[in-house]
Amino acid sequence: MSQLSLSWLGLGQLAASPWHLLLLAGAAWLLARILTWSYRLHDICCRLRCFPQPPRRSWLWGHLGLIQSSEEGLLYTQDLASTYGDVCCWWVGPWNAVIRIFHPTCIKPVLFAPAAIAPKDMVFYNFMKPWLGDGLLLSAGDKWGSHRRMLTPAFHFNILKPYVKIFNGSANVMHAKWKRLVSEGSNHLDMFEHISLMTLDSLQKCVFSFDSNCQEKPSEYIAAILELSALVAKRHQQILLHTDFLYYLTPDGQRFRRACRLVHNFTDAVIQERRRTLPDQGIDEFLEAKAKTKTLDFIDVLLLTKDEDGKQLSDEDIRAEADTFMFEGHDTTASGLSWVLYNLAKHPEYQERCRQEVQELLRDREPQEIEWDDMTQLPFLTMCIKESLRLHPSVTVISRCCSQDIVLPDGRVIPKGVTCLISIFGTHHNPSVWPDPEVYNPFRFDPENIKERSPLAFIPFSAGPRNCIGQTFAMTEMKVVLALTLLRFRVLPGEEEPRRKPELILRAEGGLWLRVEPLSV
């Protein structure tokens, strides 16, 4: 065996086998990594001293646990925006830094940075990966850019126009159910429950051309989507179950897998059935037949779309985009509609003005349905929706992970590797951006009042290159359903004030209960 003097390490004359050398090399590598990590952490800490910090819980926990998914958590976020104005530094444990942003001037450099420089932080979003795959919500890099360009035509107004009739039909079903419940003595309704089923009903028709009649009878597919949303939100609150191995050993993990299989099987079956019709008819004949019925659904668009090189989406990609749209399209819209009904119930003078606007629009029109061209004829109702989305944004926060340094307008630098949380809720409730932010005042969105305000002061659908591709779809559905609801019902406050509970989407703890009274139309 070779002899090697290790006296320079103070070990004297020892026999050094290859294993000793390997161990020594490993220890040196580990020490180098620790030193590099320590230097980087020290450097980040020094560079973050220019950002104010709220008091920490302790040196070990940092600020972890100070903001809960509850009413109190939102009020704490509101206090942070009021106290610090634009940004503050937040520590998750002793070494994970987060920059919380509450002001348009600091939001812009982050949201408008290229996706490669400020990609989505995937710690939370990865929980949805088995369900939503590589759809627009979760994909990144070239794949996201390619899919975004390919999917943009799916939200062109020519595609969206026929959906207005679907929105009318789904709202009619919901209102018929309300009238039946009121006639039976039940006028105290949970808005989230009823409106969620209504938006899912609409989406199934817009995405798949499938009518499950889910507002009137149970649907396994709809139940699976609702269960998946609830399970992801629940897992987010259970830090010990963030590891996949442990999570899938639990009953919740097994339920999550079963629900994923059910949703995927449904989507796959629709895709396969639709693919079989394309070769038989040919694309031109297929489009012509669809044009006659005026319903080109989301699956049709995905099947027919091609990128710059003529490449089509795979079945797996189509499933991911369809499942993503079903998830993102139902809960956010249901939240927005529920909260605007709550705000109008609390402010009957605004509710009545909206009702008069709708009555004037539909005067002498039979049947009394909202049409695509009516969207611009409801200015006050639109202002009421926007003010409600300001007070109660469906998504309260979005995250970005800086892959490069990002320079803010005042010269401060967010270092590479730091996570940015753009607080939509904090920005919408920031008194330096919105005077009297807790007051519901639709006139904030009067055209004269928005001229001097930053467009990033109001970002319920995010902003920049990764903004919500479906925002026109969502706003159109909210206008249609709200207009018809106010035409047919008077909405009154419930017996208890709702407590907000932001998880995936801003909801009310225990539901949002309002009273409804039918109006003679």
C-alpha positions as CSV (number, residue, x, y, z in Angstrom):
1,M,0.0,0.0,0.0
2,S,1.3,3.4,-0.8
3,Q,2.5,5.6,2.0
4,L,1.7,9.3,2.1
5,S,2.9,11.9,4.6
6,L,0.0,13.7,6.2
7,S,2.1,15.6,8.6
8,W,0.9,18.9,7.1
9,L,-2.5,18.0,8.6
10,G,-0.9,17.2,12.0
11,L,-1.6,13.5,11.5
12,G,2.0,12.3,11.2
13,Q,3.2,9.5,9.0
14,L,0.0,7.5,8.1
15,A,-1.0,5.1,5.4
16,A,-3.4,6.9,3.1
17,S,-5.6,4.5,1.2
18,P,-7.8,5.8,-1.7
19,W,-10.7,5.7,0.7
20,H,-8.9,8.2,3.0
21,L,-8.3,10.5,0.1
22,L,-11.9,10.2,-1.1
23,L,-13.1,11.1,2.5
24,L,-10.7,14.0,2.6
25,A,-11.9,15.3,-0.8
26,G,-15.5,14.9,0.3
27,A,-14.9,16.9,3.5
28,A,-13.1,19.6,1.5
29,W,-15.9,19.8,-1.0
30,L,-18.5,20.0,1.8
31,L,-16.5,22.7,3.6
32,A,-16.2,24.7,0.4
33,R,-20.0,24.5,-0.1
34,I,-20.7,25.6,3.4
35,L,-18.3,28.5,3.1
36,T,-19.8,29.5,-0.3
37,W,-23.3,29.3,1.1
38,S,-22.3,31.3,4.2
39,Y,-20.7,34.0,2.2
40,R,-23.7,34.2,-0.1
41,L,-26.1,34.5,2.8
42,H,-24.0,37.1,4.4
43,D,-23.8,39.1,1.1
44,I,-27.6,38.8,0.7
45,C,-28.2,40.0,4.3
46,C,-25.9,43.0,3.8
47,R,-27.7,43.9,0.5
48,L,-31.1,43.6,2.1
49,R,-30.4,46.0,4.9
50,C,-31.8,48.8,2.8
51,F,-35.3,47.2,3.0
52,P,-37.3,47.8,6.3
53,Q,-38.2,44.7,8.3
54,P,-41.1,44.1,10.7
55,P,-40.2,42.7,14.1
56,R,-39.3,39.0,13.8
57,R,-40.8,36.2,16.0
58,S,-37.3,35.0,16.7
59,W,-33.9,34.6,15.0
60,L,-34.7,30.9,14.3
61,W,-38.3,31.3,12.9
62,G,-37.9,34.8,11.4
63,H,-41.4,36.0,10.5
64,L,-42.7,32.5,9.8
65,G,-46.3,32.1,11.1
66,L,-47.0,35.8,11.5
67,I,-49.4,35.8,8.5
68,Q,-52.0,33.1,8.6
69,S,-54.6,32.2,5.9
70,S,-57.3,34.0,7.7
71,E,-59.0,37.4,8.2
72,E,-56.3,38.3,10.7
73,G,-53.6,37.5,8.1
74,L,-55.2,39.8,5.6
75,L,-55.5,42.6,8.2
76,Y,-51.8,42.1,9.1
77,T,-50.9,42.4,5.4
78,Q,-52.9,45.6,5.2
79,D,-51.0,47.0,8.2
80,L,-47.7,46.1,6.5
81,A,-48.8,48.1,3.4
82,S,-49.9,51.0,5.5
83,T,-46.7,51.0,7.6
84,Y,-44.0,50.4,5.0
85,G,-45.7,51.9,2.0
86,D,-43.8,50.1,-0.8
87,V,-41.8,47.1,0.3
88,C,-40.6,45.2,3.3
89,C,-38.2,42.3,3.9
90,W,-39.6,39.1,5.4
91,W,-37.6,36.1,6.7
92,V,-38.9,32.5,6.5
93,G,-36.6,30.9,9.0
94,P,-33.1,32.2,9.6
95,W,-31.9,32.3,6.0
96,N,-34.8,32.5,3.4
97,A,-35.5,36.1,2.5
98,V,-38.7,37.3,0.8
99,I,-39.4,40.8,-0.4
100,R,-43.0,41.8,0.0
101,I,-44.2,44.4,-2.5
102,F,-47.2,46.7,-2.0
103,H,-46.7,49.6,-4.4
104,P,-47.0,50.0,-8.2
105,T,-43.6,51.6,-8.6
106,C,-41.9,48.5,-7.1
107,I,-44.3,46.0,-8.8
108,K,-43.4,47.1,-12.3
109,P,-39.7,45.9,-12.4
110,V,-40.7,42.5,-11.1
111,L,-43.9,41.8,-13.1
112,F,-42.5,43.2,-16.3
113,A,-39.2,41.4,-16.1
114,P,-38.8,38.6,-18.7
115,A,-40.0,35.3,-17.5
116,A,-36.4,33.9,-17.4
117,I,-35.4,36.7,-15.0
118,A,-38.4,36.6,-12.6
119,P,-40.0,33.1,-13.0
120,K,-42.8,31.9,-10.8
121,D,-41.8,30.6,-7.5
122,M,-42.7,26.9,-7.7
123,V,-42.7,25.9,-4.0
124,F,-46.4,26.1,-3.7
125,Y,-47.4,25.6,-7.4
126,N,-45.7,22.2,-7.5
127,F,-48.5,20.8,-5.3
128,M,-50.8,21.2,-8.4
129,K,-48.3,19.7,-10.9
130,P,-49.8,16.1,-10.8
131,W,-53.2,17.7,-11.5
132,L,-52.5,20.5,-13.9
133,G,-49.3,19.3,-15.6
134,D,-47.4,21.8,-17.7
135,G,-50.2,24.1,-18.5
136,L,-49.8,27.9,-18.7
137,L,-50.1,28.3,-14.9
138,L,-47.2,26.0,-14.1
139,S,-44.9,25.8,-17.2
140,A,-41.9,28.0,-17.7
141,G,-39.3,29.1,-20.3
142,D,-39.7,28.3,-24.0
143,K,-42.6,26.0,-23.4
144,W,-44.6,28.6,-21.6
145,G,-43.8,31.2,-24.3
146,S,-44.8,28.8,-27.1
147,H,-48.0,27.8,-25.4
148,R,-48.9,31.3,-24.6
149,R,-48.7,32.3,-28.2
150,M,-50.6,29.3,-29.3
151,L,-53.4,29.8,-26.8
152,T,-53.9,33.5,-27.3
153,P,-56.4,32.9,-30.3
154,A,-58.6,30.9,-27.9
155,F,-59.4,34.1,-26.1
156,H,-60.1,36.2,-29.2
157,F,-63.4,38.0,-29.1
158,N,-64.7,36.0,-32.0
159,I,-64.3,32.8,-29.9
160,L,-65.7,34.4,-26.7
161,K,-68.8,35.9,-28.4
162,P,-70.8,32.6,-28.5
163,Y,-69.9,31.9,-24.9
164,V,-72.2,34.8,-23.8
165,K,-75.2,32.6,-24.6
166,I,-73.7,29.8,-22.4
167,F,-73.3,32.3,-19.5
168,N,-76.9,33.4,-19.9
169,G,-78.1,29.8,-19.9
170,S,-76.1,28.8,-16.8
171,A,-77.3,31.9,-14.9
172,N,-80.9,31.1,-15.9
173,V,-80.5,27.6,-14.3
174,M,-79.1,29.0,-11.1
175,H,-81.8,31.7,-10.9
176,A,-84.5,29.1,-11.4
177,K,-83.1,27.1,-8.6
178,W,-83.0,30.2,-6.4
179,K,-86.7,30.9,-7.1
180,R,-87.6,27.4,-6.2
181,L,-85.6,27.5,-3.0
182,V,-87.3,30.9,-2.0
183,S,-90.8,29.4,-2.8
184,E,-89.9,26.6,-0.4
185,G,-88.9,29.1,2.3
186,S,-85.1,29.2,1.9
187,N,-83.9,32.6,0.9
188,H,-80.7,32.5,2.8
189,L,-78.1,31.2,0.3
190,D,-74.4,30.5,0.3
191,M,-73.2,32.5,-2.7
192,F,-70.0,30.6,-3.1
193,E,-71.7,27.2,-3.3
194,H,-74.3,28.2,-5.9
195,I,-72.0,30.4,-8.0
196,S,-69.2,27.9,-8.0
197,L,-71.5,25.2,-9.5
198,M,-72.8,27.8,-12.0
199,T,-69.2,28.7,-13.2
200,L,-68.3,25.1,-13.5
201,D,-71.4,24.4,-15.5
202,S,-70.4,27.2,-17.9
203,L,-66.8,26.1,-18.2
204,Q,-67.7,22.5,-19.0
205,K,-69.8,23.8,-21.9
206,C,-67.2,26.3,-23.0
207,V,-64.2,24.0,-22.7
208,F,-65.7,20.6,-23.6
209,S,-69.2,21.3,-25.1
210,F,-70.4,19.0,-22.3
211,D,-73.5,19.6,-20.3
212,S,-73.3,17.7,-17.0
213,N,-76.3,19.5,-15.5
214,C,-74.1,19.8,-12.4
215,Q,-76.3,22.6,-10.9
216,E,-79.2,20.2,-10.5
217,K,-77.6,16.9,-9.9
218,P,-74.2,15.5,-8.5
219,S,-71.3,15.2,-11.0
220,E,-68.3,13.1,-10.3
221,Y,-66.1,15.3,-12.4
222,I,-67.2,18.5,-10.7
223,A,-66.9,16.9,-7.3
224,A,-63.3,15.9,-8.2
225,I,-62.3,19.4,-9.2
226,L,-63.8,20.9,-6.0
227,E,-62.0,18.2,-4.0
228,L,-58.7,18.8,-5.7
229,S,-58.9,22.6,-5.0
230,A,-59.7,21.9,-1.3
231,L,-56.9,19.3,-0.9
232,V,-54.2,21.6,-2.4
233,A,-55.2,24.4,-0.1
234,K,-55.2,22.1,2.9
235,R,-51.8,20.7,2.1
236,H,-50.3,24.2,1.8
237,Q,-51.1,24.7,5.5
238,Q,-49.4,21.3,6.5
239,I,-45.7,21.9,6.2
240,L,-44.8,18.3,7.2
241,L,-46.8,17.1,4.2
242,H,-45.0,19.2,1.6
243,T,-42.8,16.2,0.8
244,D,-44.5,14.1,-1.8
245,F,-43.4,10.8,-0.3
246,L,-45.1,11.5,3.0
247,Y,-48.2,13.2,1.5
248,Y,-49.1,10.3,-0.7
249,L,-49.0,7.9,2.3
250,T,-51.8,9.9,3.9
251,P,-55.6,9.5,3.2
252,D,-55.6,13.0,1.7
253,G,-52.8,12.1,-0.7
254,Q,-54.6,9.0,-1.8
255,R,-57.8,11.0,-2.3
256,F,-55.8,13.5,-4.3
257,R,-54.5,10.8,-6.6
258,R,-58.0,9.3,-7.2
259,A,-59.4,12.7,-8.0
260,C,-56.6,13.4,-10.4
261,R,-57.2,10.1,-12.2
262,L,-60.9,10.9,-12.5
263,V,-60.3,14.4,-13.9
264,H,-57.6,13.2,-16.3
265,N,-59.7,10.3,-17.6
266,F,-62.6,12.7,-18.4
267,T,-60.4,15.1,-20.2
268,D,-58.6,12.4,-22.1
269,A,-61.8,10.8,-23.2
270,V,-63.1,14.1,-24.7
271,I,-59.8,14.7,-26.5
272,Q,-59.7,11.2,-28.0
273,E,-63.3,11.4,-29.1
274,R,-62.7,14.9,-30.7
275,R,-59.6,13.7,-32.4
276,R,-61.5,10.8,-34.0
277,T,-63.9,13.3,-35.7
278,L,-61.1,15.4,-37.2
279,P,-59.7,12.9,-39.7
280,D,-63.2,11.9,-40.8
281,Q,-64.4,15.4,-41.6
282,G,-61.2,17.2,-42.3
283,I,-60.4,20.5,-40.6
284,D,-62.3,22.8,-43.1
285,E,-65.5,20.7,-42.8
286,F,-65.1,20.5,-39.1
287,L,-64.8,24.3,-38.7
288,E,-67.7,24.9,-41.1
289,A,-69.9,22.6,-39.0
290,K,-68.9,24.3,-35.8
291,A,-69.5,27.7,-37.3
292,K,-73.1,26.8,-38.1
293,T,-73.7,26.0,-34.4
294,K,-71.6,29.0,-33.3
295,T,-69.7,27.0,-30.7
296,L,-66.0,26.5,-31.2
297,D,-65.0,25.2,-27.7
298,F,-61.6,25.4,-26.0
299,I,-60.7,21.8,-26.9
300,D,-61.4,22.5,-30.6
301,V,-59.1,25.5,-30.6
302,L,-56.3,23.5,-28.8
303,L,-56.6,20.6,-31.3
304,L,-56.4,23.0,-34.3
305,T,-53.7,25.4,-33.1
306,K,-50.1,25.2,-34.4
307,D,-46.9,26.9,-33.5
308,E,-44.6,28.9,-35.9
309,D,-43.1,25.6,-37.2
310,G,-46.5,24.0,-37.8
311,K,-46.2,21.7,-34.7
312,Q,-49.5,20.9,-32.9
313,L,-50.0,20.4,-29.2
314,S,-49.7,16.8,-27.8
315,D,-52.7,15.2,-26.1
316,E,-50.9,15.6,-22.8
317,D,-50.4,19.4,-23.4
318,I,-54.1,19.8,-24.4
319,R,-55.2,18.0,-21.2
320,A,-52.9,20.2,-19.1
321,E,-54.3,23.4,-20.7
322,A,-57.9,22.3,-20.4
323,D,-57.5,21.2,-16.8
324,T,-55.8,24.5,-16.0
325,F,-58.6,26.5,-17.5
326,M,-61.2,24.5,-15.6
327,F,-59.3,25.2,-12.3
328,E,-58.4,28.8,-12.9
329,G,-61.7,29.8,-14.5
330,H,-64.3,28.6,-12.0
331,D,-63.0,29.5,-8.5
332,T,-61.7,33.0,-9.3
333,T,-64.9,34.0,-11.1
334,A,-67.1,32.5,-8.4
335,S,-65.1,34.5,-5.8
336,G,-65.4,37.7,-7.8
337,L,-69.1,37.3,-8.3
338,S,-69.8,36.4,-4.6
339,W,-67.9,39.4,-3.3
340,V,-69.5,41.9,-5.6
341,L,-73.0,40.6,-4.6
342,Y,-71.9,41.0,-1.0
343,N,-70.7,44.6,-1.5
344,L,-73.9,45.5,-3.4
345,A,-76.0,44.0,-0.6
346,K,-74.1,46.2,1.8
347,H,-74.6,49.3,-0.4
348,P,-78.2,49.2,-1.7
349,E,-77.9,52.6,-3.4
350,Y,-75.2,51.2,-5.8
351,Q,-77.2,48.0,-6.3
352,E,-80.3,50.0,-7.3
353,R,-78.2,52.1,-9.7
354,C,-76.8,48.9,-11.4
355,R,-80.3,47.5,-11.6
356,Q,-81.7,50.6,-13.3
357,E,-78.8,50.5,-15.8
358,V,-79.6,46.9,-16.7
359,Q,-83.3,47.5,-16.9
360,E,-82.7,50.4,-19.2
361,L,-80.4,48.3,-21.4
362,L,-82.9,45.4,-21.7
363,R,-86.1,47.6,-22.0
364,D,-88.5,46.0,-24.5
365,R,-86.1,43.2,-25.3
366,E,-87.3,39.6,-25.4
367,P,-85.9,37.3,-24.2
368,Q,-84.2,39.4,-21.5
369,E,-80.6,38.2,-22.1
370,I,-77.3,39.9,-22.1
371,E,-75.5,40.0,-25.5
372,W,-71.8,40.5,-26.4
373,D,-72.4,44.0,-27.6
374,D,-73.9,44.9,-24.2
375,M,-70.6,44.6,-22.5
376,T,-69.7,48.2,-23.1
377,Q,-73.2,49.4,-22.2
378,L,-72.9,48.6,-18.5
379,P,-70.4,51.2,-17.3
380,F,-71.6,51.6,-13.7
381,L,-72.0,47.8,-13.2
382,T,-68.4,47.4,-14.5
383,M,-67.2,50.0,-12.0
384,C,-68.9,48.1,-9.2
385,I,-67.2,44.8,-10.3
386,K,-63.8,46.4,-10.4
387,E,-64.1,48.1,-7.0
388,S,-65.2,44.8,-5.5
389,L,-62.1,43.1,-7.1
390,R,-60.0,45.9,-5.6
391,L,-61.4,45.3,-2.1
392,H,-61.6,41.5,-2.5
393,P,-59.2,40.3,-5.2
394,S,-59.7,36.6,-6.0
395,V,-56.0,36.0,-5.9
396,T,-54.3,37.9,-3.1
397,V,-50.6,37.3,-3.8
398,I,-48.4,36.2,-6.7
399,S,-44.7,35.1,-6.3
400,R,-41.6,35.4,-8.4
401,C,-38.1,34.1,-7.8
402,C,-35.4,36.4,-9.0
403,S,-32.8,34.6,-11.2
404,Q,-30.9,37.9,-11.6
405,D,-30.6,41.1,-9.6
406,I,-33.6,43.3,-10.1
407,V,-33.2,47.1,-9.7
408,L,-36.1,49.1,-8.2
409,P,-36.7,52.7,-9.4
410,D,-35.2,54.2,-6.2
411,G,-31.9,52.3,-6.8
412,R,-32.4,49.5,-4.3
413,V,-31.6,46.1,-5.6
414,I,-33.5,42.8,-5.0
415,P,-30.6,40.2,-5.0
416,K,-30.6,37.2,-7.2
417,G,-32.1,34.2,-5.5
418,V,-34.6,36.2,-3.3
419,T,-38.3,35.5,-3.7
420,C,-40.6,38.4,-4.4
421,L,-44.2,38.3,-3.2
422,I,-46.3,40.9,-5.1
423,S,-49.2,41.5,-2.6
424,I,-52.2,42.2,-4.7
425,F,-54.3,42.6,-1.5
426,G,-51.7,44.8,0.1
427,T,-51.4,47.1,-3.0
428,H,-55.2,47.3,-3.3
429,H,-55.5,48.3,0.4
430,N,-52.4,50.6,0.4
431,P,-53.5,54.1,1.6
432,S,-50.7,55.7,-0.3
433,V,-52.2,54.3,-3.5
434,W,-55.9,54.3,-2.7
435,P,-57.2,57.0,-0.2
436,D,-59.7,55.5,2.3
437,P,-58.9,52.0,1.0
438,E,-61.5,50.2,3.1
439,V,-64.4,52.2,1.7
440,Y,-66.4,50.6,-1.2
441,N,-66.5,53.4,-3.8
442,P,-67.2,52.4,-7.4
443,F,-66.5,55.9,-8.6
444,R,-62.8,55.3,-8.1
445,F,-63.1,53.6,-11.6
446,D,-64.8,56.5,-13.3
447,P,-62.8,57.2,-16.4
448,E,-62.0,60.7,-15.1
449,N,-60.6,59.3,-11.8
450,I,-58.3,56.6,-13.4
451,K,-56.3,59.0,-15.6
452,E,-53.7,59.9,-13.0
453,R,-53.5,56.5,-11.4
454,S,-50.8,53.9,-12.2
455,P,-52.3,50.9,-14.2
456,L,-50.5,48.7,-11.7
457,A,-52.5,50.1,-8.8
458,F,-55.2,47.6,-9.8
459,I,-54.0,44.1,-10.7
460,P,-56.6,41.5,-9.9
461,F,-55.5,39.6,-13.0
462,S,-51.8,40.3,-12.5
463,A,-49.9,42.3,-15.2
464,G,-47.0,42.1,-17.5
465,P,-46.0,39.2,-19.8
466,R,-47.6,36.5,-17.5
467,N,-50.9,38.3,-16.8
468,C,-54.1,36.2,-16.8
469,I,-54.9,35.2,-20.4
470,G,-58.5,34.6,-19.5
471,Q,-59.3,38.0,-17.9
472,T,-61.7,39.0,-20.7
473,F,-63.5,35.7,-20.4
474,A,-63.8,36.2,-16.6
475,M,-65.0,39.8,-16.8
476,T,-67.6,38.9,-19.5
477,E,-69.0,36.1,-17.4
478,M,-69.2,38.3,-14.3
479,K,-71.0,41.1,-16.1
480,V,-73.5,38.7,-17.6
481,V,-74.3,36.9,-14.4
482,L,-74.3,40.0,-12.2
483,A,-76.6,41.9,-14.6
484,L,-79.1,39.1,-14.8
485,T,-79.0,38.5,-11.0
486,L,-79.8,42.2,-10.2
487,L,-82.5,42.2,-12.9
488,R,-84.3,39.3,-11.2
489,F,-83.3,39.5,-7.5
490,R,-82.7,42.0,-4.7
491,V,-79.7,40.9,-2.7
492,L,-79.6,41.6,1.1
493,P,-76.9,41.1,3.7
494,G,-76.8,37.9,5.6
495,E,-77.1,37.6,9.4
496,E,-73.4,37.5,10.0
497,E,-70.4,39.3,8.6
498,P,-68.2,37.0,6.5
499,R,-64.6,36.3,7.6
500,R,-62.2,36.2,4.7
501,K,-60.1,33.1,4.2
502,P,-57.5,33.3,1.4
503,E,-56.1,29.9,0.5
504,L,-55.9,29.3,-3.3
505,I,-58.6,31.9,-3.8
506,L,-60.1,34.5,-1.5
507,R,-63.2,32.9,0.0
508,A,-65.3,33.4,3.1
509,E,-64.9,31.0,6.0
510,G,-68.0,28.9,6.2
511,G,-69.4,30.4,3.0
512,L,-70.7,33.8,2.1
513,W,-74.4,33.9,3.0
514,L,-76.8,36.5,1.6
515,R,-80.6,36.8,1.4
516,V,-82.3,37.0,-2.0
517,E,-85.7,38.4,-2.9
518,P,-87.2,37.7,-6.4
519,L,-88.3,40.8,-8.3
520,S,-91.1,40.9,-10.8
521,V,-89.5,41.2,-14.3
